[in-house]
């Protein structure tokens, strides 16, 4: 039988609120450690990383796992830490913990920030005022226009009998 080292961690207010209010999360330390042994010196390093990120995360966003959040934080000038916390029927569980290079933190941060450059998408007047980037069905162009089923998107090309030719003198 496996020996599981279960540990209860306190979550910071922002992370707890984002998960639904429970201020604690349970973690199977041995499972987390053996999933990434190259990232942590020992179990104490893993605990320190989880505590640091869980208490004061700098980034909280949706994780790839459904019903879970990714929290990340700069640990020092060279490393960042991240954890994934999943809400299982009201009980929060830390299902992932990792240490990465700082460039991964910068990449994660830049993926969450909107670019300040103007969009090249065509927008209606209503959309320009609200800042939405999605065009109306009848304003789509290119491949998107072909995939939309709309009666307003049909184009009629006149045949020879419909076209009047005028002679120039």
Secondary structure by P-SEA (a helix, b strand, c coil): ccccbbbbbbbcaaaaaaaccccbbbbaaaaaaaacccccccaaaaaaaaaaaaacccbbbbcccccbbbbbbbccccbbbbbbbbbcccbbbbcccccccaaaaaaaaaaaccccccccccccaaaaaacccccccccccccccccccccccbbbbbccccbbbbbcc
